[in-house]
Amino acid sequence: MNDPTLRFAIFGNTFQRRDTPPAVGRLLCALRRHGATVDIDCEYLDCLRAAGLPADVVGGVRGFTELPPCDFVLSLGGDGTLLKTASRVRSRQVPIVGVNMGRMGFLADVASDEVEACIDALHLGDYSVEDRVLIQACPSSGHIEGCDCALNDVAILKRDTASMISIRASIDGEHLATYQADGLIVSTPTGSTAYSLSNGGPIITPRTGVLLMTAVAPHSLNIRPIVIPDTAGIELTVASRSHNFLVAVDGRSQTLPEGATLHLRRAPYTAKIVRRSGANYFSTLREKLMWAADSREQTP
């Protein structure tokens, strides 16, 4: 690509770790060396200034409330920050670069000490872009506040009661099962390593073309996770003693009334995630999740 006038928009986690401002400073200096145009989310820009980032570093940087035209979006934080960033990008189809300034960094896989090398690679075109499926949630009554699409998962959960909820699930109009459980998670392959995994769901490699349904603390031990094509439509109808329930779209939760049917299907657009050259999904599994780790392989 080798374009000195690339445009970047930056979102970030307003919870500041001690090492965050220096890392952001290095990032902004790297962008300035390449002559890039930089815009930063206003809330995050105020946070950086309050954290003591020098004026000469943030000088000339513009703030925004709505995503401006750009070539790349930088997400500075952890995986949660990247999910929020994807909800702000929505259908704009701008590639997202995740810089890990949190803990896990499964999606945000660029380490904070690699930001300069990452910016160099973007300007050289030394990267790839992966299309990640999103789940769109449409309730029969009410509406989903904010973004109605999830990169990780949509979860149906009980609210303010110890009693389980009843979730009648249908796939393309055919009844699958009625779950008696604390909830039900519908996840993408990207989200299979998140909430679903902690409830016993399988790991699914990205771009597999499926969706995953995993119950949360089901009453019956016969209930198991199920994998379905991502072309299928899912209908979920909930009954609850509290007469309402929670729906969480990538962790952004709200209450819906009992009896509302939630329609889930693959979104008409994807999230575009930038991957560095040489990045490998299976090496990420081994590193981040200690996948198949064996202490016997470690040298004393």
Secondary structure as UniProt FT lines:
FT   TURN            4..5
FT   STRAND          7..12
FT   TURN            18..19
FT   HELIX           20..33
FT   TURN            34..35
FT   STRAND          37..41
FT   HELIX           42..50
FT   TURN            51..52
FT   HELIX           55..58
FT   TURN            59..60
FT   STRAND          62..64
FT   STRAND          72..77
FT   HELIX           79..89
FT   HELIX           90..92
FT   STRAND          96..100
FT   STRAND          110..111
FT   HELIX           112..114
FT   HELIX           115..124
FT   STRAND          127..132
FT   STRAND          135..139
FT   STRAND          149..150
FT   STRAND          153..157
FT   STRAND          165..171
FT   TURN            172..173
FT   STRAND          174..181
FT   STRAND          183..187
FT   HELIX           190..193
FT   HELIX           195..198
FT   TURN            199..200
FT   TURN            206..207
FT   STRAND          210..216
FT   TURN            221..222
FT   STRAND          226..229
FT   TURN            230..231
FT   STRAND          234..239
FT   TURN            241..242
FT   STRAND          244..249
FT   TURN            250..251
FT   STRAND          252..257
FT   TURN            258..259
FT   STRAND          261..266
FT   STRAND          271..276
FT   TURN            277..278
FT   HELIX           281..288
FT   TURN            291..292
FT   HELIX           295..297
//
